[in-house]
Amino acid sequence: MEDIDPQDSSGDSGTWGKGTRDEDERRFLEGPKRRGFELLRALRIFYETIKGFRALHFVGPCVTVFGSARFHEGHRYYKLARETGAALGRAGFTILTGGGPGIMEAANRGAHDVGAPSVGCNIKLPREQLPNPYLDKFVEFRYFFVRKMMLVKYSYAFVVPPGGFGTMDEIFETATLIQTGKIDAFPVILMGTDYWRPMLDFLEHTMVREGTIEQADLNRLIVTDSPDEVAEIVSTAAVSKFGLNYRKKHTTRIKRR
């Protein structure tokens, strides 16, 4: 979501994440401030949270797709994410992303291709960043942590094509929420076997061996390069494990706002 090459001069995705030096948010994270200032900030966070709840409450059963903003149309990972978004859309799920370019755009585009709902949680940057053009609905956030909460709260699974620091943060925070019982053990599916193999080797041969995580924690990370397998895994888990009852065929799109 914020995995941008400083030398990328291609336009839209080149600014995604590079303009995130928001002075207002930076001051919020600097340390103690006047109590009135802290209260005002807390109210703003509360408002943003309620705004997210209202916007996403009726979007249907979601699958969140994380991933890098760097990959452009024509890249194999963009194609993989688009095909996966389409497969999940055909299975009856709403595709939920960070709303930006790259993998996010590709997954939303795949949903759009098959007439499935396509939703984005866009981040407000100092330099204007428009949501990708394949969204039926989007909600804009100032705070990354509120946005991330929404991407987790409404999903039955998390699909993760390749990405950088932001994507890895999303993988490990989601895995931690599952490990600590804060959310149910929804599927976390890594796509791009060759890309993720070194990370998985580190988790297995270092972290499991040293006892900092259990083998069961690692086993929760599913790895596949098949969009159809992703759709099957998610559908099976959502229905049989989590009791989802939904219509497989989408009949209408979400109304744009």
ABEGO torsion letter per residue (X at the ends): XABBBAABAAEAAAABGAAABBAAAAAAAAEBBBAAAAAAAAAAAAAAAAAAAAAAAAAEBBBBBBEBAABBBGBAAAAAAAAAAAAAAAAGBBBBBAGBBEAAAAAAAAAAAAGBBBBBBBBBBABBBBBBAABABBBBBABAAAAAAAAAAABABBBBBBBBAAAAAAAAAAAAAAAAGABBBBBBBBBGAAAAAAAAAAAAAAAAAAGABBAAAAAABBBBABAAAAAAAAAAAAAAAAGBBBBABBABBBBBX
